[in-house]
Amino acid sequence: MKLLKTALLGSAAAAIMASTALAQAREVKYYADFDPAPLAAFEAVIADFEAANPDIDIVLQNFDHEGYKTSIRNFLSADSPDLANWYAGNRMAPFVNAGQFQDVSDVWTDNNLGETLASAKGSMTIDGKQWGVPYTYYQWGIYYNKDAYKQVGVEVPTTWAEFIDNCAKFKEAGIDCVTTGTKALWPGAGIFDYMNLRTNGYDFHMELTAGKVAWTDERVKNTFAEWAKLVEPGYLTANHAALDWQDAAALLVQGKAANYVMGNFAVAVFKDGGMTNDTLGFMVFPEITAGIPRGEEAPTDTIHIPAGAKNVEDAKTFLAYIATADVQTKLNEALGQLPVNNQSKVGDDPFLQAGFEMLSTADGGIAQFFDRDAPAEMAKIGMEGFQEFMVKPGNVDQILDRLEKARQRIYK
């Protein structure tokens, strides 16, 4: 009985010690809006982090996407967590400008993130400071039908002039040079973003979407003039305004279209339609204005420290951990997307490999997509204008005048 009593006392002491240790664990409140697969991936990463940092307890509260958009505006002003998910570029700017996100430039400096996360540094920087850490993105670019290229006998272009020359040959063969489906508007924004990035560069594109440049500016007109080289000769799928993006994907699959400006999420749809790595190709959007640093389109998910965070030190430790190559490799294997850290690894999927190479070497900055980089109202009016231009390019002056009036009203 004495032995049993000692054992019981020992168990009680161990329980007390464990309870005390738990009480001493430093809590980091983390608010996010993950879908099921990303949530599972992050829970695994958090478990690894806590194993390596037993004194820190990451308490994750997950919201649905739409609820989070409303909630973040409330909790940043009231009951702030220590970490919060959001997005890069102009989507984070309102919170930075309102003083609701903290400057985490020291995390970047202390962990050499300016080198390892170089492609996303511009989209995380406002006033020369970094305001969060990116952990995943996915590329946009041009997906093409290799069989269509072989049929017509043209090479994959590297310049816009070569691309347009190819378009003439595709049209002669009865093939749409570029397909898209703009019924839902947003696919047209992807084309506009690349046209403007390649004509005027990333910095100008960001100024335009931030409302700092007039839509009637000559440089914007130059973007539409280049775009017109695709639209006016009829190189675009004629009834795109009535098509969903999946309908346009079917045209690429069937060889009725040669090229599609789209995000990497479309690869699954192409392959479900019967395309293989032997028939589906990916290219970087070709150069338009020579010498402009190459900006790319890659919506980027990020983590930030709110201004009202109570445990900033441990939150920064977690940010530094999320930024590491191994962690980003593990996360993005589960997400099926791309790590931002250029020292990370990607699997053997050729489209992820191509996207990783393209984004890791982008020297002009990473745009977030028009409806993330511009305010919601401006994005809608802009995308309506892009769709109209692709149907009636002769309306370009009226479209730009309309967008300029909207800019003056929306960005007050």
Secondary structure, DSSP 8 states (H G I E B T S, - for coil): -HHHHHHHHHHHHHHHHHHHHHHHSEEEEEEE---HHHHHHHHHHHHHHHHH-TTEEEEEEE--HHHHHHHHHHHTTSS--SEEEEESGGGTHHHHHTT-B---HHHHHHTTHHHHTHHHHGGGEETTEE--EEEEE--EEEEEEHHHHHHHT----SBHHHHHHHHHHHHHTT-EEEE---TTSHHHHHHHHHHHHHHH-HHHHHHHHTT-S-TTSHHHHHHHHHHHHHHTTT-B-TTGGG--HHHHHHHHHTTSEEEEEEEGGGHHHHHHTT--TTTEEEE---BSSTT----EE--EEEEE-BTT-S-HHHHHHHHHHHTSHHHHHHHHHHHTSB-SSTTS---S-HHHHHHHHHHHT--S-EE--HHHHS-HHHHHHHHHHHHHHHH-GGGHHHHHHHHHHHHHHHT-
